[in-house]
Amino acid sequence: MNDDKDRFLLDRRYTAAIENLEDSTIATLASALEGELKDAFARLVGLSDGAFEDQASLGAQIRDGIAKRRVAHDSGVILAEPCTQWSIEQLGDSSEDPTLEELNDLLPKAIEKFGLDAVHLMVIQYSRSLKGFRQLVAADERFAVQSAVANMGVLEKDEAEQAAKREARKARKAAEAEKKAKQQGKRR
């Protein structure tokens, strides 16, 4: 159950992060992929042959594919992969569970090399499993978890309308109870 919960939460985080990316940023991250990783990503999001050649529409095509195929989690992991691999190399033996201090030393270099958006996607990937990343998410507002509730508008209810609905419901239930009582009276 815990793995399912983690997967669900990460999927929500990736979905929110990708929704907040500009199409040009998505296109840049996807274009930075190489070889088999680029091919796998294209298949994952359903890109047509030659999609990478049209940079103007690439980001929108990727966004559409991610939404239609519901692959935000996998897409986020792949888009961050160059940054992730570089970070693992930089961290060396500490890459299995880096400390917050190690991450604070590494991330400015990663941001300079790959951009904040790629680093953010990488941080999401490890934000549930590694202590240093959990601490980073809690301490650094650039990587803070975006609440799905915060992205939704507040539902405002008209009290008069709600009161009318409650009265109509009461009247309907009373009528149903009276009808049921009459039916039971006829059966006896």
Backbone bond lengths (Angstrom), bond angles and torsions (degrees), N, CA, C in turn:
res aa  C-N    CA-C-N  psi(-1)  N-CA   C-N-CA  omega(-1)  CA-C   N-CA-C  phi
1 M - - - 1.453 - - 1.524 111.20 -
2 N 1.310 117.24 -38.01 1.449 120.95 -178.60 1.528 110.79 -62.81
3 D 1.350 117.35 -39.92 1.457 120.24 178.06 1.523 110.79 -63.58
4 D 1.334 117.12 -39.73 1.460 120.85 177.94 1.522 110.74 -63.81
5 K 1.323 116.25 -41.77 1.464 120.73 179.12 1.529 110.05 -64.28
6 D 1.331 116.77 -45.00 1.459 120.52 178.83 1.522 110.71 -60.78
7 R 1.318 116.62 -45.04 1.470 121.15 -179.18 1.530 109.83 -61.68
8 F 1.330 116.49 -43.35 1.460 121.49 179.44 1.529 110.45 -61.72
9 L 1.327 116.79 -48.39 1.460 120.45 -178.61 1.528 111.66 -64.08
10 L 1.327 116.16 -41.78 1.460 119.01 178.48 1.524 110.74 -65.26
11 D 1.318 116.73 -39.74 1.457 120.20 178.34 1.527 110.26 -60.33
12 R 1.335 116.46 -43.49 1.473 120.02 178.38 1.530 110.79 -62.92
13 R 1.328 116.56 -40.81 1.468 119.93 -179.82 1.520 111.30 -66.36
14 Y 1.328 116.14 -43.58 1.468 119.12 177.59 1.522 111.04 -63.58
15 T 1.314 117.19 -42.03 1.463 120.54 179.44 1.523 110.20 -58.76
16 A 1.328 116.87 -47.20 1.467 120.70 179.43 1.523 111.03 -63.56
17 A 1.329 117.25 -42.42 1.462 120.73 -178.59 1.527 111.02 -64.61
18 I 1.327 116.47 -44.32 1.462 119.65 -178.51 1.521 110.81 -68.59
19 E 1.330 117.25 -36.85 1.473 119.95 176.75 1.521 111.39 -60.98
20 N 1.326 117.09 -29.80 1.465 121.05 -178.24 1.526 113.85 -87.11
21 L 1.328 117.50 -4.79 1.457 120.58 178.74 1.522 110.59 -83.78
22 E 1.312 115.76 144.95 1.462 121.20 172.73 1.533 108.17 -72.25
23 D 1.328 117.11 151.04 1.462 120.37 177.51 1.528 111.19 -57.93
24 S 1.327 116.59 -37.86 1.465 119.82 -179.97 1.531 111.55 -64.54
25 T 1.319 116.88 -34.80 1.463 121.07 177.93 1.526 110.26 -68.69
26 I 1.317 116.38 -43.17 1.467 120.19 177.59 1.523 109.63 -60.05
27 A 1.327 116.81 -44.01 1.467 121.30 179.35 1.527 110.70 -62.32
28 T 1.324 117.51 -41.33 1.468 121.70 179.74 1.532 111.01 -64.67
29 L 1.333 116.73 -44.94 1.463 120.33 179.19 1.528 110.93 -63.26
30 A 1.318 117.12 -42.54 1.465 120.87 -179.45 1.525 110.89 -67.93
31 S 1.317 117.25 -38.33 1.466 120.87 -179.25 1.526 111.98 -68.96
32 A 1.330 116.68 -24.06 1.463 120.63 179.09 1.531 112.39 -75.05
33 L 1.327 117.02 -13.85 1.468 120.67 177.75 1.518 108.95 -69.76
34 E 1.322 115.42 151.13 1.462 118.92 -178.03 1.518 111.51 -127.06
35 G 1.318 115.73 152.98 1.461 123.43 170.01 1.512 115.38 53.28
36 E 1.339 113.90 -129.23 1.469 120.53 -176.38 1.520 112.36 -62.98
37 L 1.321 116.99 -32.15 1.461 120.69 178.83 1.527 110.48 -64.51
38 K 1.320 116.50 -42.17 1.466 121.13 178.01 1.529 110.18 -64.14
39 D 1.326 116.36 -43.22 1.467 120.90 179.25 1.529 111.09 -64.15
40 A 1.328 116.21 -43.62 1.469 120.32 179.48 1.522 110.55 -62.87
41 F 1.332 116.42 -40.86 1.468 120.09 178.94 1.519 110.42 -64.11
42 A 1.328 116.94 -43.48 1.466 120.56 179.63 1.527 110.90 -59.79
43 R 1.328 117.11 -41.21 1.474 120.64 177.63 1.527 110.45 -67.56
44 L 1.318 116.66 -41.17 1.465 121.34 -178.03 1.530 111.75 -57.97
45 V 1.321 116.39 -46.20 1.468 120.34 -176.32 1.529 112.39 -95.26
46 G 1.330 117.65 0.17 1.457 121.42 175.05 1.512 115.20 75.10
47 L 1.328 116.75 38.27 1.461 119.64 178.46 1.525 110.13 -76.54
48 S 1.304 115.74 143.76 1.460 120.66 176.84 1.525 109.63 -80.29
49 D 1.322 115.78 163.64 1.464 120.12 175.82 1.527 108.85 -58.45
50 G 1.287 116.68 137.01 1.454 121.49 178.78 1.518 114.96 82.66
51 A 1.319 117.96 3.02 1.471 120.43 -178.16 1.524 111.42 -61.69
52 F 1.336 117.43 -34.07 1.459 120.39 -178.39 1.527 112.31 -70.91
53 E 1.320 117.05 -15.03 1.463 120.54 -179.68 1.526 112.27 -78.20
54 D 1.328 117.70 -22.27 1.459 121.91 -179.69 1.527 109.20 -104.95
55 Q 1.327 116.56 83.52 1.464 122.00 -176.52 1.528 112.18 -61.77
56 A 1.324 117.31 -28.06 1.464 120.50 -177.55 1.525 112.07 -65.89
57 S 1.323 117.50 -33.00 1.470 119.85 -177.79 1.534 112.90 -109.01
58 L 1.320 117.50 -4.18 1.462 121.06 -174.95 1.532 112.61 -59.54
59 G 1.308 117.79 -48.18 1.464 121.06 -178.22 1.514 112.22 -59.57
60 A 1.326 116.64 -43.67 1.467 120.68 179.44 1.524 110.90 -66.10
61 Q 1.334 117.04 -39.11 1.464 120.36 178.39 1.532 110.66 -63.92
62 I 1.317 116.19 -42.06 1.468 120.67 179.03 1.519 110.15 -64.83
63 R 1.319 116.90 -47.36 1.466 121.07 179.61 1.531 110.11 -57.48
64 D 1.321 116.59 -43.80 1.464 121.32 179.52 1.530 110.79 -63.42
65 G 1.330 116.74 -43.42 1.463 120.99 179.06 1.518 112.52 -64.49
66 I 1.319 116.76 -40.78 1.467 121.04 178.17 1.524 110.40 -61.78
67 A 1.322 116.12 -44.14 1.468 120.23 -178.72 1.528 111.33 -68.23
68 K 1.320 117.02 -47.20 1.469 120.52 -177.47 1.522 112.23 -64.78
69 R 1.316 116.17 -39.06 1.465 120.51 -175.90 1.523 112.92 -93.54
70 R 1.329 116.34 -5.85 1.469 122.53 -179.78 1.532 111.72 53.60
71 V 1.314 114.46 55.98 1.464 120.59 -176.43 1.529 111.41 -123.59
72 A 1.326 116.70 37.91 1.465 120.06 -178.92 1.524 111.34 -61.31
73 H 1.329 117.19 -42.92 1.462 120.69 -178.19 1.529 110.77 -60.54
74 D 1.318 116.92 -55.85 1.461 120.46 -178.29 1.526 111.79 -63.38
75 S 1.319 116.69 -37.96 1.465 120.29 178.51 1.518 111.24 -64.71
76 G 1.320 116.60 -42.93 1.463 120.24 178.79 1.513 112.32 -61.71
77 V 1.330 116.44 -41.22 1.468 120.62 178.56 1.524 110.01 -62.73
78 I 1.326 116.74 -46.34 1.473 120.09 -177.65 1.519 111.13 -68.05
79 L 1.317 118.09 -43.12 1.466 119.97 179.86 1.528 111.92 -61.17
80 A 1.312 117.28 -29.97 1.474 121.20 179.85 1.523 112.42 -88.39
81 E 1.322 118.01 -7.35 1.465 120.99 -171.39 1.532 114.85 -55.30
82 P 1.338 121.32 -44.40 1.473 118.25 177.31 1.531 112.09 -58.49
83 C 1.319 116.79 -41.71 1.463 121.76 178.10 1.526 110.41 -65.81
84 T 1.316 116.58 -42.19 1.467 121.38 -179.54 1.522 110.85 -62.47
85 Q 1.330 117.35 -47.81 1.469 120.83 -178.98 1.524 111.25 -62.77
86 W 1.315 116.95 -42.88 1.456 120.87 178.52 1.531 109.64 -62.08
87 S 1.321 117.28 -42.90 1.462 121.83 -178.96 1.519 111.17 -64.85
88 I 1.321 117.29 -40.26 1.466 120.88 177.39 1.524 110.35 -61.13
89 E 1.329 116.36 -43.39 1.470 120.38 177.79 1.520 111.01 -62.33
90 Q 1.328 117.27 -42.72 1.462 121.08 -178.73 1.527 112.17 -66.58
91 L 1.335 116.20 -37.34 1.470 120.70 -177.86 1.528 112.46 -78.33
92 G 1.312 117.13 -22.94 1.464 120.81 179.25 1.516 112.08 59.27
93 D 1.327 116.24 -128.75 1.469 121.26 -178.09 1.526 112.81 -62.62
94 S 1.309 117.70 -23.71 1.467 121.45 -179.58 1.524 112.95 -78.52
95 S 1.318 117.28 -6.27 1.469 119.94 -174.28 1.528 113.21 -65.43
96 E 1.319 117.33 -21.05 1.468 120.20 179.80 1.520 112.31 -68.45
97 D 1.328 117.22 -31.32 1.461 121.53 177.41 1.526 108.97 -163.72
98 P 1.338 116.14 77.38 1.467 119.04 -176.74 1.523 112.00 -69.17
99 T 1.319 114.63 151.02 1.460 120.08 177.44 1.531 108.90 -81.68
100 L 1.298 116.16 166.56 1.456 121.34 177.14 1.528 110.25 -61.00
101 E 1.312 116.89 -39.14 1.465 121.00 179.50 1.528 110.55 -63.07
102 E 1.329 116.51 -43.44 1.469 119.86 178.69 1.523 110.97 -63.40
103 L 1.326 116.14 -39.46 1.464 119.87 179.17 1.524 110.89 -68.04
104 N 1.328 116.63 -40.67 1.467 119.82 178.33 1.520 111.81 -63.91
105 D 1.324 117.58 -27.86 1.462 122.01 175.86 1.531 110.75 -77.54
106 L 1.321 116.72 -38.83 1.462 122.50 -175.26 1.528 113.46 -77.45
107 L 1.315 117.81 -42.60 1.458 121.36 -168.17 1.534 115.25 -62.06
108 P 1.323 120.58 -37.83 1.473 117.51 176.44 1.536 112.38 -59.30
109 K 1.323 116.16 -38.36 1.474 119.97 177.62 1.520 110.44 -67.44
110 A 1.328 116.42 -41.27 1.472 120.82 179.69 1.524 110.29 -65.48
111 I 1.321 116.86 -40.60 1.465 120.55 179.30 1.521 110.25 -64.06
112 E 1.332 115.93 -41.20 1.465 119.96 178.89 1.531 110.81 -63.33
113 K 1.318 116.73 -39.56 1.466 121.42 -175.91 1.532 112.67 -80.22
114 F 1.350 118.56 -40.38 1.464 122.01 -171.39 1.529 113.98 -116.14
115 G 1.311 117.19 -16.47 1.460 120.87 -177.66 1.527 110.94 95.82
116 L 1.327 115.05 154.12 1.458 121.35 -177.28 1.529 112.10 -61.30
117 D 1.332 117.96 -37.27 1.458 120.32 -176.45 1.529 111.95 -65.18
118 A 1.324 117.55 -41.71 1.465 120.64 177.84 1.525 110.52 -65.13
119 V 1.317 116.38 -41.61 1.469 120.73 178.77 1.532 109.78 -64.69
120 H 1.319 116.44 -40.78 1.468 120.03 178.87 1.530 110.54 -60.36
121 L 1.318 117.55 -43.53 1.471 120.51 177.90 1.525 110.91 -62.47
122 M 1.328 117.09 -38.59 1.467 120.39 177.95 1.531 110.50 -65.78
123 V 1.309 116.89 -42.52 1.462 120.94 -179.73 1.530 110.37 -61.91
124 I 1.320 117.15 -40.00 1.465 120.36 177.90 1.521 109.92 -57.46
125 Q 1.313 116.37 -43.62 1.467 121.27 -176.75 1.527 112.27 -55.22
126 Y 1.314 117.37 -39.30 1.458 121.03 -174.74 1.528 113.62 -105.42
127 S 1.317 116.53 4.36 1.466 120.53 -174.33 1.523 114.02 -68.34
128 R 1.307 118.86 -15.90 1.463 121.35 179.24 1.526 112.13 -104.20
129 S 1.333 117.34 -17.80 1.462 118.36 -171.01 1.530 115.43 -110.38
130 L 1.300 118.87 -28.53 1.462 120.75 -175.30 1.531 110.69 -113.91
131 K 1.321 114.55 131.82 1.468 121.37 -174.15 1.528 112.81 -56.82
132 G 1.319 117.29 -45.36 1.464 120.44 -179.02 1.517 112.06 -59.52
133 F 1.327 115.98 -40.91 1.463 120.28 178.53 1.528 110.98 -70.06
134 R 1.321 117.68 -37.60 1.474 120.17 176.65 1.526 109.69 -61.52
135 Q 1.338 116.33 -43.01 1.460 120.22 178.46 1.531 110.62 -65.21
136 L 1.310 116.71 -38.57 1.461 121.03 179.07 1.521 110.63 -62.14
137 V 1.319 116.65 -45.82 1.464 121.33 179.45 1.524 110.30 -61.41
138 A 1.319 116.83 -36.53 1.464 120.85 -179.95 1.530 112.19 -75.27
139 A 1.341 117.58 -28.81 1.459 121.07 -172.23 1.531 114.59 -100.24
140 D 1.315 118.35 -25.70 1.465 121.38 -172.69 1.525 109.56 -114.02
141 E 1.318 116.72 113.27 1.471 120.33 -175.06 1.525 113.12 -63.33
142 R 1.331 118.47 -21.89 1.470 120.03 176.54 1.522 111.70 -62.88
143 F 1.324 115.90 -26.84 1.463 120.53 -176.53 1.523 112.77 -114.14
144 A 1.323 116.73 6.92 1.464 120.64 -177.94 1.524 110.44 -58.98
145 V 1.305 114.56 147.76 1.453 120.60 178.88 1.513 108.90 -66.63
146 Q 1.315 115.52 126.61 1.458 120.70 176.97 1.519 107.95 -86.79
147 S 1.287 116.54 120.33 1.459 121.42 -180.00 1.517 109.79 -70.59
148 A 1.308 116.24 133.97 1.462 120.63 176.19 1.526 109.49 -62.74
149 V 1.322 116.55 -31.60 1.461 120.76 179.85 1.524 110.18 -67.05
150 A 1.332 116.50 -35.60 1.462 119.49 -178.92 1.523 111.35 -65.52
151 N 1.333 117.24 -26.63 1.449 120.99 -178.59 1.526 112.58 -84.15
152 M 1.310 116.97 -8.63 1.457 120.46 -177.61 1.525 109.26 -98.92
153 G 1.301 116.35 146.55 1.456 120.90 176.72 1.520 109.92 -70.81
154 V 1.296 115.64 154.64 1.460 120.75 178.97 1.524 107.84 -80.28
155 L 1.311 116.28 130.01 1.449 121.58 178.41 1.517 108.60 -80.33
156 E 1.313 115.92 118.31 1.450 120.32 178.77 1.516 108.37 -101.94
157 K 1.337 115.93 129.38 1.456 121.16 -178.27 1.522 109.30 -108.68
158 D 1.313 114.47 139.84 1.456 121.16 175.37 1.522 106.96 -83.40
159 E 1.326 116.93 115.80 1.474 121.05 -176.22 1.522 112.15 -60.87
160 A 1.326 117.23 -39.16 1.471 119.85 179.69 1.530 109.87 -63.53
161 E 1.315 116.16 -41.86 1.468 120.63 178.52 1.524 110.73 -64.30
162 Q 1.326 116.67 -42.09 1.463 120.74 178.87 1.527 111.26 -64.17
163 A 1.330 116.98 -40.23 1.467 120.94 178.64 1.523 110.47 -64.39
164 A 1.331 116.77 -40.54 1.464 120.85 178.16 1.529 110.52 -63.24
165 K 1.324 117.04 -40.37 1.468 120.46 177.88 1.528 110.87 -63.73
166 R 1.338 116.58 -41.36 1.463 119.73 178.82 1.527 111.25 -62.61
167 E 1.339 116.61 -42.56 1.477 121.00 179.38 1.533 110.71 -64.82
168 A 1.326 116.45 -41.77 1.475 120.27 179.07 1.530 109.96 -63.72
169 R 1.327 116.57 -39.75 1.468 121.00 178.88 1.535 110.10 -63.98
170 K 1.337 116.81 -43.78 1.471 120.88 178.59 1.527 110.65 -60.99
171 A 1.336 116.49 -45.06 1.469 120.88 -179.66 1.521 110.79 -63.13
172 R 1.310 116.80 -42.17 1.473 121.38 178.99 1.520 110.76 -63.01
173 K 1.327 117.56 -43.85 1.461 121.20 179.16 1.523 111.23 -65.55
174 A 1.321 117.01 -38.97 1.471 120.41 178.35 1.519 110.36 -65.04
175 A 1.343 116.75 -41.54 1.467 120.51 178.76 1.531 110.54 -64.61
176 E 1.330 116.38 -40.89 1.470 120.28 178.57 1.527 110.69 -64.41
177 A 1.326 116.74 -40.43 1.466 120.83 179.68 1.530 110.20 -66.26
178 E 1.340 117.55 -41.33 1.468 121.49 178.70 1.532 110.66 -64.34
179 K 1.324 116.11 -42.99 1.473 121.14 179.10 1.524 110.06 -62.65
180 K 1.316 116.57 -42.72 1.464 121.38 179.72 1.535 110.33 -64.51
181 A 1.322 116.68 -40.29 1.474 120.92 178.90 1.526 110.36 -63.73
182 K 1.326 117.99 -41.81 1.473 122.15 178.68 1.520 110.31 -63.83
183 Q 1.345 116.79 -42.35 1.473 120.22 179.86 1.504 111.06 -64.36
184 Q 1.290 117.12 -39.63 1.472 120.18 179.46 1.519 110.60 -69.32
185 G 1.342 117.58 -32.98 1.454 122.38 178.70 1.526 111.12 -68.34
186 K 1.326 118.56 -35.27 1.460 122.44 179.17 1.519 111.94 -71.84
187 R 1.323 118.15 -31.03 1.460 122.76 -177.38 1.532 112.34 -70.86
188 R 1.273 119.12 -27.73 1.456 123.06 -173.83 1.457 111.33 -76.08
